[in-house]
Amino acid sequence: MLRNTFIHLPGVGPLRERSLWEHGIRDWDAFLVAAEEGRLPSSGLASAVPLIRQSQEAVRLGDAGFFKPLLPPPETWRLFGEFAERAVFLDIETTGLSPWCDEVTMIGTLAAGRPRLFIRGVNLEDFPDYVEQFPLLVTFNGSQFDVPFLRAHFPGARLDQPQIDLRFVLASLGYRGGLKTVERSLGLSRDPAIQGVDGFEAVRLWRRWRRGDPEALRRLALYNLTDVANLVELLEAAVERKCRLAGFPAEKAMLRPCPMLKPGAEILAACIAECCQEDAARKFRLA
């Protein structure tokens, strides 16, 4: 959908973008041809030709950051098709709500179907090097909670990437509330082992593990990675609905096929087992 996007051009809103599509100008290539032939519906649009060329070059170079100041937050979903294979989905667990007083205990990530866990005292310090490689972040309320928290604890980490914050994308579609509420609204389910677990219970699970309960860590890891994995389905549902509401002609849609991003249960189980094995647990530094 990104190559069909004109809403990032100066003076172009949803109605004007739809007008371009209705005039047969449905992607950036068509825009440039129309500009060259003098067929743009408004002469003022000709000044956007350099920005269209820059947009094409940014996609060619894999530079999602180019679009960060150009797309309003509810429209960042448009980046997904072009950058799906290089996006990282993430969610964090903490000991509380304050970035300055509380600790990050666990970071769950998912990129191209491969989950990773970063756990305090084991490998949390590896997260900055890991996240640096990704040009796009996908979160739920990450712009308000996860990313500010991570910036406070990893001031040198690269966290300035464009971010698809699904809380706001889905709210613009009428799906409001926390992650679990939105999941239920869209028919997503969770493993019975973590039914009823929320952010407050996650803090208790971490504390139980510190007191010597290994099963608490496994349950916390399952909860965290489920949060991350379900973001894939939420994003795919949001993109489908957003494309339809934007009014882009469905038969002409140029959505790039997305890879299998959501891991199977076996992959999640293997990731949890690797990070929560007793040998690794003994290496935790709890100071």
C-alpha positions as CSV (number, residue, x, y, z in Angstrom):
1,M,0.0,0.0,0.0
2,L,2.9,2.4,0.5
3,R,3.5,2.8,-3.2
4,N,-0.1,3.7,-3.6
5,T,0.1,6.3,-0.9
6,F,-0.2,10.0,-1.5
7,I,-1.3,11.2,1.9
8,H,2.3,12.0,2.8
9,L,2.4,14.7,0.1
10,P,1.8,18.4,1.2
11,G,-1.8,19.3,1.0
12,V,-3.0,15.8,0.3
13,G,-5.5,14.3,2.7
14,P,-7.8,11.3,2.5
15,L,-10.3,12.9,0.1
16,R,-7.6,14.2,-2.3
17,E,-5.8,10.9,-2.2
18,R,-9.0,9.1,-3.1
19,S,-9.5,11.5,-6.0
20,L,-6.1,10.7,-7.4
21,W,-7.0,7.0,-7.3
22,E,-10.3,7.7,-9.0
23,H,-8.4,9.6,-11.8
24,G,-6.4,6.4,-12.4
25,I,-3.3,7.6,-10.6
26,R,-3.0,4.7,-8.3
27,D,0.7,4.5,-7.6
28,W,3.8,6.6,-7.6
29,D,4.8,5.5,-11.2
30,A,1.4,6.6,-12.5
31,F,1.7,9.9,-10.7
32,L,5.0,10.7,-12.4
33,V,3.6,9.7,-15.8
34,A,0.6,11.9,-15.2
35,A,2.8,14.8,-14.1
36,E,5.0,14.4,-17.2
37,E,1.9,14.4,-19.5
38,G,0.2,17.3,-17.6
39,R,-2.7,15.0,-16.4
40,L,-2.6,15.7,-12.7
41,P,-6.0,16.7,-11.4
42,S,-4.5,19.8,-9.8
43,S,-1.6,21.9,-11.2
44,G,-0.3,22.3,-7.6
45,L,0.4,18.6,-7.3
46,A,3.3,19.0,-9.8
47,S,5.4,20.4,-7.0
48,A,5.2,17.0,-5.3
49,V,7.2,15.3,-8.1
50,P,10.5,15.5,-6.2
51,L,9.0,14.1,-3.1
52,I,7.5,11.1,-5.1
53,R,11.0,10.4,-6.5
54,Q,12.5,10.6,-3.0
55,S,9.8,8.2,-1.8
56,Q,10.7,5.7,-4.5
57,E,14.4,6.0,-3.6
58,A,13.7,5.5,0.1
59,V,11.8,2.3,-0.6
60,R,14.6,1.1,-2.9
61,L,17.1,1.7,-0.1
62,G,14.9,0.2,2.6
63,D,14.8,3.6,4.4
64,A,11.5,3.5,6.4
65,G,12.7,6.4,8.5
66,F,12.2,8.7,5.5
67,F,8.5,8.4,6.0
68,K,8.4,9.0,9.7
69,P,7.9,12.7,9.6
70,L,5.5,12.5,6.6
71,L,2.9,9.9,7.7
72,P,0.6,10.7,10.6
73,P,0.7,8.0,13.4
74,P,-2.7,6.4,12.4
75,E,-1.4,6.0,8.9
76,T,2.0,4.3,9.6
77,W,0.3,0.9,8.9
78,R,1.0,1.8,5.2
79,L,4.7,0.9,5.8
80,F,3.9,-2.7,6.6
81,G,3.8,-4.2,3.1
82,E,7.1,-2.8,2.1
83,F,8.9,-3.4,5.3
84,A,7.2,-6.5,6.8
85,E,10.2,-8.8,6.4
86,R,12.4,-6.3,8.2
87,A,10.0,-5.2,11.0
88,V,10.4,-6.2,14.6
89,F,7.3,-6.7,16.8
90,L,8.1,-6.1,20.5
91,D,6.6,-6.0,23.9
92,I,8.2,-5.5,27.3
93,E,7.5,-6.5,30.9
94,T,8.5,-4.3,33.8
95,T,8.4,-4.2,37.6
96,G,6.1,-1.1,37.4
97,L,4.9,1.8,35.4
98,S,7.7,4.3,35.9
99,P,10.7,4.3,33.5
100,W,12.8,6.0,36.2
101,C,11.9,3.9,39.2
102,D,11.1,0.5,37.8
103,E,13.1,-2.1,35.9
104,V,12.7,-3.8,32.5
105,T,12.5,-7.5,33.3
106,M,11.8,-9.1,29.9
107,I,11.6,-8.0,26.2
108,G,9.9,-10.3,23.8
109,T,10.5,-9.7,20.0
110,L,9.5,-11.3,16.8
111,A,11.1,-10.7,13.4
112,A,10.3,-12.8,10.3
113,G,8.7,-15.4,12.4
114,R,11.6,-15.8,14.7
115,P,10.9,-15.0,18.4
116,R,13.6,-13.8,20.8
117,L,13.5,-13.2,24.6
118,F,15.8,-10.8,26.4
119,I,15.7,-11.3,30.2
120,R,17.1,-9.2,32.9
121,G,20.3,-10.8,34.3
122,V,20.7,-13.2,31.4
123,N,20.9,-11.4,28.1
124,L,19.0,-8.1,28.4
125,E,22.2,-6.2,27.5
126,D,22.1,-7.8,24.1
127,F,18.9,-6.0,23.1
128,P,20.4,-2.7,21.8
129,D,22.6,-4.5,19.3
130,Y,19.6,-6.6,18.2
131,V,17.1,-3.8,17.7
132,E,19.5,-1.6,15.8
133,Q,19.1,-3.7,12.6
134,F,15.4,-3.1,12.2
135,P,14.0,-0.1,10.2
136,L,10.4,-0.5,11.6
137,L,8.9,-1.2,15.1
138,V,5.5,-2.7,15.7
139,T,4.0,-2.4,19.2
140,F,0.7,-1.9,21.1
141,N,0.9,1.3,23.0
142,G,4.7,1.2,22.5
143,S,4.9,4.9,21.7
144,Q,3.5,5.7,25.2
145,F,5.0,2.9,27.3
146,D,7.4,0.4,25.8
147,V,9.7,2.7,23.8
148,P,10.0,5.5,26.4
149,F,10.7,2.8,29.0
150,L,13.4,1.3,26.8
151,R,14.9,4.7,26.0
152,A,15.3,5.3,29.8
153,H,17.1,2.0,30.3
154,F,19.1,1.9,27.1
155,P,19.9,5.5,26.3
156,G,22.3,4.5,23.6
157,A,20.0,2.1,21.8
158,R,18.5,2.9,18.4
159,L,14.8,3.4,19.0
160,D,14.1,6.2,16.6
161,Q,12.6,4.0,13.9
162,P,9.1,4.6,12.6
163,Q,6.7,2.8,14.7
164,I,3.3,1.2,13.9
165,D,1.6,1.6,17.3
166,L,-1.4,-0.7,16.9
167,R,-3.2,0.9,19.8
168,F,-3.9,4.0,17.7
169,V,-4.3,2.3,14.4
170,L,-6.9,0.0,15.8
171,A,-8.6,2.8,17.8
172,S,-9.1,4.7,14.5
173,L,-11.0,1.6,13.4
174,G,-13.2,1.6,16.5
175,Y,-11.3,-1.0,18.5
176,R,-10.5,0.7,21.8
177,G,-9.1,-0.6,25.1
178,G,-6.1,-2.6,26.2
179,L,-4.4,-5.4,24.1
180,K,-6.5,-8.2,25.6
181,T,-9.7,-6.4,25.0
182,V,-8.9,-5.7,21.4
183,E,-7.8,-9.3,20.9
184,R,-11.1,-10.6,22.1
185,S,-13.0,-8.1,19.9
186,L,-11.1,-9.6,16.9
187,G,-11.6,-13.2,18.0
188,L,-8.0,-14.0,19.1
189,S,-7.4,-16.6,21.8
190,R,-4.7,-17.3,24.3
191,D,-3.2,-20.4,25.8
192,P,-5.2,-21.6,28.8
193,A,-2.0,-21.5,30.9
194,I,-2.0,-17.7,30.7
195,Q,-5.7,-17.0,30.9
196,G,-6.2,-14.1,33.3
197,V,-2.6,-13.0,33.3
198,D,-2.2,-9.3,32.9
199,G,0.5,-6.7,33.5
200,F,0.1,-6.8,37.3
201,E,0.2,-10.6,37.4
202,A,3.3,-10.4,35.2
203,V,5.0,-8.4,38.0
204,R,4.0,-11.1,40.5
205,L,5.3,-13.8,38.2
206,W,8.7,-12.1,38.0
207,R,8.9,-11.8,41.8
208,R,7.8,-15.4,42.3
209,W,10.6,-16.5,39.9
210,R,13.1,-14.4,42.0
211,R,12.0,-16.3,45.0
212,G,12.9,-19.6,43.3
213,D,9.8,-20.7,41.3
214,P,11.1,-21.7,37.8
215,E,7.6,-22.3,36.5
216,A,6.8,-18.6,37.1
217,L,9.5,-17.6,34.6
218,R,8.2,-20.0,31.9
219,R,4.7,-18.7,32.4
220,L,5.9,-15.1,32.2
221,A,7.8,-15.9,29.0
222,L,4.7,-17.5,27.4
223,Y,2.6,-14.4,28.4
224,N,5.2,-12.0,26.9
225,L,5.7,-13.9,23.6
226,T,1.9,-14.3,23.2
227,D,1.6,-10.6,23.4
228,V,4.2,-10.2,20.7
229,A,2.9,-13.0,18.4
230,N,-0.7,-11.7,18.5
231,L,0.5,-8.4,17.3
232,V,1.0,-10.0,13.9
233,E,-2.6,-11.0,13.5
234,L,-3.8,-7.6,14.9
235,L,-1.6,-5.8,12.3
236,E,-2.8,-7.9,9.4
237,A,-6.4,-7.4,10.4
238,A,-5.8,-3.6,10.7
239,V,-4.1,-3.4,7.3
240,E,-6.9,-5.2,5.6
241,R,-9.6,-3.0,7.2
242,K,-7.6,0.2,6.6
243,C,-7.1,-0.5,2.9
244,R,-10.8,-1.1,2.5
245,L,-11.8,2.1,4.4
246,A,-9.3,4.2,2.5
247,G,-11.3,3.5,-0.6
248,F,-8.5,2.0,-2.7
249,P,-9.9,-0.1,-5.5
250,A,-9.5,-3.6,-4.2
251,E,-9.0,-5.2,-7.6
252,K,-6.0,-2.9,-8.2
253,A,-4.5,-3.1,-4.8
254,M,-0.7,-3.5,-4.9
255,L,-0.2,-5.0,-1.5
256,R,3.0,-7.0,-1.4
257,P,2.6,-10.5,-0.1
258,C,3.7,-10.7,3.5
259,P,5.9,-13.5,4.8
260,M,4.7,-16.0,7.4
261,L,5.4,-13.7,10.4
262,K,3.6,-15.5,13.2
263,P,5.5,-18.4,14.7
264,G,3.9,-21.7,15.4
265,A,3.4,-23.1,19.0
266,E,6.5,-25.3,18.6
267,I,8.8,-22.4,17.8
268,L,7.4,-20.4,20.8
269,A,7.9,-23.4,23.1
270,A,11.5,-23.9,21.9
271,C,12.3,-20.2,22.5
272,I,10.9,-20.3,26.0
273,A,12.7,-23.6,26.8
274,E,16.0,-22.2,25.6
275,C,15.7,-19.0,27.7
276,C,14.2,-20.6,30.8
277,Q,16.3,-23.7,31.1
278,E,17.8,-24.2,34.6
279,D,21.4,-23.7,33.5
280,A,20.5,-20.3,32.1
281,A,18.4,-19.5,35.1
282,R,21.4,-20.0,37.4
283,K,23.2,-17.3,35.5
284,F,20.6,-14.6,36.3
285,R,22.1,-11.7,38.1
286,L,19.4,-10.3,40.4
287,A,21.2,-7.3,41.8
